[in-house]
Amino acid sequence: MYTGYEEALMAGTKRTMTLNLTAVEMRVLEELARQKDLSKTAVLRQALRLYQLVDARLAAGGKLYFENEAKDEKAELMVL
C-alpha cells in the first residue's frame, strides 16, 4: 500500500507551494542544503519523508530513541 506522497512521486505529479520561514529557519535550511549538496527542495522532501516515517511508526506503537553507545546513554524522543 502506498501513501499519498509515494503515489504522487510515482505519478510524477508536482504541486507548487509557498512556504514562509523565519530568517533562522531559512539559514538552517540553506546550511543543510549546502552540507548535503542538495537543493532546498530536496532537503524539505527528505524531511517530509522522515516525518512521515516517524509518524507512522509512532502511530503503530513504536518509539524513537537516540543512543550513544560510547557513553551507554539512551534517550527517548517525544514527538508531538
C-alpha positions as CSV (number, residue, x, y, z in Angstrom):
1,M,0.0,0.0,0.0
2,Y,1.4,3.4,-1.0
3,T,1.0,6.7,0.9
4,G,-0.4,9.7,-1.0
5,Y,3.1,11.1,-1.1
6,E,4.6,8.0,-2.7
7,E,1.7,7.8,-5.2
8,A,2.4,11.5,-6.2
9,L,6.0,10.7,-6.7
10,M,5.4,7.7,-8.8
11,A,2.9,9.6,-10.9
12,G,5.3,12.4,-11.4
13,T,2.7,14.9,-10.2
14,K,4.2,18.0,-8.6
15,R,2.5,20.9,-7.0
16,T,3.8,24.3,-6.1
17,M,3.6,25.7,-2.6
18,T,4.7,29.0,-0.9
19,L,6.5,28.4,2.4
20,N,7.1,31.2,4.8
21,L,10.2,30.6,7.0
22,T,11.8,32.8,9.7
23,A,15.3,34.1,8.9
24,V,16.7,31.4,11.3
25,E,14.8,28.6,9.7
26,M,15.9,29.7,6.2
27,R,19.6,29.8,7.4
28,V,19.2,26.3,8.8
29,L,17.6,25.1,5.5
30,E,20.4,26.7,3.4
31,E,23.1,25.3,5.6
32,L,21.7,21.7,5.5
33,A,21.3,22.0,1.7
34,R,24.9,23.2,1.4
35,Q,26.3,20.5,3.8
36,K,24.4,17.7,2.0
37,D,24.9,19.2,-1.5
38,L,21.2,19.1,-2.1
39,S,18.7,21.7,-3.2
40,K,16.5,23.3,-0.5
41,T,13.5,21.5,-2.1
42,A,15.3,18.1,-1.8
43,V,16.1,18.8,1.9
44,L,12.5,19.6,2.6
45,R,11.3,16.5,0.7
46,Q,13.7,14.3,2.8
47,A,12.4,15.9,6.0
48,L,8.8,15.3,4.9
49,R,9.5,11.6,4.2
50,L,11.4,11.2,7.5
51,Y,8.5,12.9,9.4
52,Q,6.0,10.6,7.7
53,L,8.0,7.5,8.6
54,V,8.4,8.6,12.2
55,D,4.7,9.4,12.5
56,A,3.7,6.1,11.0
57,R,6.0,4.2,13.4
58,L,4.7,6.1,16.4
59,A,1.1,5.6,15.4
60,A,1.8,1.8,15.2
61,G,3.1,1.9,18.8
62,G,6.8,2.3,18.1
63,K,9.2,4.5,20.0
64,L,12.1,6.7,18.8
65,Y,15.4,6.7,20.6
66,F,18.8,8.4,20.3
67,E,21.6,6.2,21.6
68,N,25.2,6.9,22.4
69,E,26.9,3.6,22.8
70,A,30.2,5.1,23.8
71,K,28.5,6.7,26.8
72,D,25.9,4.0,27.3
73,E,23.1,6.6,27.0
74,K,19.7,6.2,25.5
75,A,17.0,8.8,25.4
76,E,13.5,8.6,24.0
77,L,12.4,11.4,21.6
78,M,8.9,12.6,22.3
79,V,7.2,13.8,19.2
80,L,4.0,15.9,19.4
